[in-house]
């Protein structure tokens, strides 16, 4: 008998790619049905997954905001879910600095709504798993000499966004410790790839470069991020969901640490644009210097590691995607 899994936030960047590359695979669709919910805010676009919804009967979509506890309750009553993968989140750091309330409402209270309904189902029927998609930003920041984050690195979030995600992680942990709800958490580094909303760093740099507009670089551009291609991340998500141990955290990293300035220069070079387009702007408030992920636990326990190399493959794929959208 097929299992039914709830996917939240899957009209957005990471979730829509999960639908395309994981949920629609023949081996997976033979065993699972998926119910997709998304609030369709500025970061969610139903067109991202419309081809898959039209082509696959094992996918169903509902426009629901996870902050709406009554609609979430009704959804759980309608479907006997065997699991939840919670991609839904407000995720842009700059927006969280300007308007933190929505980040707490969605990332914390929305997660709590899902956990409460998941617990009721788990207590009623047993077989269940909940996966919370989190971020390396909950660990705080690193200096050059620091070792990469591990799953046991203390949480030290520095932005309202990362604080809301850390809070959600702790609530998830509490539901495992208190109620024994089978919860797993993934913490990933910076995702990149097709369908990302244009305010994020890589698509913003590409769009500006294509239009011969200045590329805004915070501070000196020396800040370092570890980049993971979205398909690699989603393969890790599925491995954790299907084989991860309840109560555990699994890091998913790209082994691709790059300075922001270097990434912008790579994009300019790939597009044949001059570095004179680079424009240094006032640094972001509380700007974390470096993120780096140690994913050896996930590699050892689940056999996962990233496959898409940043310069050789991933960045070029991403640039080509946006060139088709934005090239003039």
WOKA-V97401 format. One line per field, one symbol per residue. ss: DSSP state (H for helix, E for strand, - for the rest). psi: psi as a letter, one per 40 degrees, with the letter a starting at -180 (. if undefined). burial: 1 if it has 9 or more other C-alpha atoms within 8 Angstrom, else 0. A space follows every 50 residues. Layout:
ss->???
psi->???
burial->???
This chain:
ss->--EEEEEE----HHHHHHHHHHH--HHHH--EEEEEEE--------HHHH HHHHH---EEEEE-----HHHHHHHHHH----EEEE------HHHHHH-- HHHHHHHHHHHHHHHHHHHHHHHHH---EEEEEEEHHHH---------E- ---------HHHHHHHHHHHHHHHHHHHH---EEEEEE-EEE-------- HHHHHHHHHH----EEEE-----EEEEEEHHHHHHHHHHHHHH-----EE EE----EEEHHHHHHHHHHHH---HHHEEEE--------E--E--HHHHH HH-------HHHHHHHHHHHHHHHHH--
psi->hiihhhhiffeacdddddddeddeidddddeiihhhiiefadehhddded ddddeheehihhhhheegddddddddddhgieihhgehihehddddddgd dddddddcddddddddddddddddechihhhhhaieedebiiideiiihi eehihgieidddddddddddddddddddefhghihihiahiiaieiieei ddddddddddefiihhhhbeeeihihhhhdddddddddddddeihheiih ihiefghiidddddddddddefiieeehhhihiihfhhdhhhhhfddddd defiiidhhcdddddddddddddddeh.
burial->00111111111111111111111100011011111111110001100110 01100000110001011110011001000011111111010010011001 01111111111111101110110000011111111111111100000111 00000011111111111110111111100011111111101111110001 01111111110001111111111111111111111111111001011111 11111111111111101110001000111100000001111111101110 0101110011001111111011100000
